[in-house]
Amino acid sequence: MTEPTADRPHIPDYGIPTSTDGLVAWSWAVERLEAALIYSLATTGTDGAPHTIPIWGAWVDGRWYVEGGRTRWQRNLRENPRMAINVIAGDDVVIVEGVASELVAPEAALADRILAGFAKYREPKGYEADPANWAEGGLWELRPGKAFAWSAFPDNVTRFRF
């Protein structure tokens, strides 16, 4: 994945600097996306109603992967593939917005990398992802369109464009 372009978002009246001094590095955001155990996932229903849930996932190769059964968020994504995730730890915030696609039986090399991403749940949660569960779908990949990150709002608020 190529490095996204970093700049400042335009949010009037919040004191966000206009210079690019002090931007957060994308590598900083990736560290938090890879390490997170709980993500907040946001989708939108066909009626326009928002739906958010805490969920497990794995950031791998510049994409976010999430799995599940017959859930509302999956039904929402089948109707409208736009989604957003965020991770928050203290003052550290990373938000990623993009488009999701359902993967069916991903090729072995990708499946192995996704399994390695989900391995972070083995010790603390006793969970082991299984690619057999993805043979007919249920695994979703988020391709980022833009992201936001900061550790000291508003001083280092950074927008990333992919």
C-alpha positions, -999 to +999 in steps of 0.1 A: +000+000+000+013+035-008+015+061+019-016+083+021-014+120+017-015+139+050-030+173+056-054+192+079-091+188+078-112+220+076-133+222+107-142+258+115-141+271+150-122+242+165-087+257+165-072+232+141-038+246+128-036+255+091+001+246+088+013+210+082+038+213+111+031+186+137+010+162+116+006+127+130+026+101+110+006+074+092+028+048+109+016+061+142-020+055+132-012+020+118+004+010+151-029+018+169-050+001+142-029-031+144-028-033+182-065-025+189-086-052+203-119-034+201-130-012+172-161+008+168-178-001+135-204+022+119-227+013+090-259+028+077-292+009+072-314+012+041-336+036+060-306+059+066-304+050+103-269+047+117-257+015+133-226+013+155-212-017+174-180-026+192-163-054+173-131-074+168-110-070+137-076-070+121-056-043+103-035-061+077-017-048+046-034-014+047-069-029+050-092-037+079-108-071+081-139-081+102-159-113+103-193-122+115-225-141+110-259-129+100-258-095+116-273-061+111-240-046+101-235-072+074-270-066+061-263-029+061-231-034+041-248-055+015-271-025+009-246+003+013-209-007+014-197+024+031-184+020+066-162+037+092-142+023+121-124+040+150-101+031+178-097+053+209-071+048+236-070+077+260-064+108+238-052+087+209-079+085+181-078+069+147-109+070+124-109+053+090-137+057+064-141+037+033-158+011+012-162-025+023-164-056+002-173-091+012-146-117+006-154-153-002-127-179+004-097-155+001-066-169-015-044-188+010-016-162+013-041-134+022-060-157+045-028-165+064-020-128+068-055-121+081-052-150+105-020-135+118-038-102+123-065-120+143-039-139+164-039-110+189-072-124+203-057-158+210-043-151+245-066-125+259-099-138+245-092-175+237-104-168+201-089-184+170-102-172+136-109-200+111-108-194+073-133-223+069-159-198+082-151-175+052-157-202+025-191-186+017-186-151+028-189-134+062-154-118+059-153-081+050-125-059+039-125-022+044-105-002+018-097+032+033-108+064+015-098+088+042-087+087+078-082+110+107-059+107+136-047+127+166-033+125+201-036+161+211-068+176+198-068+201+180-030+206+178-021+175+157-053+166+140-044+150+107-064+139+077-051+111+055-064+107+019-058+074+001 
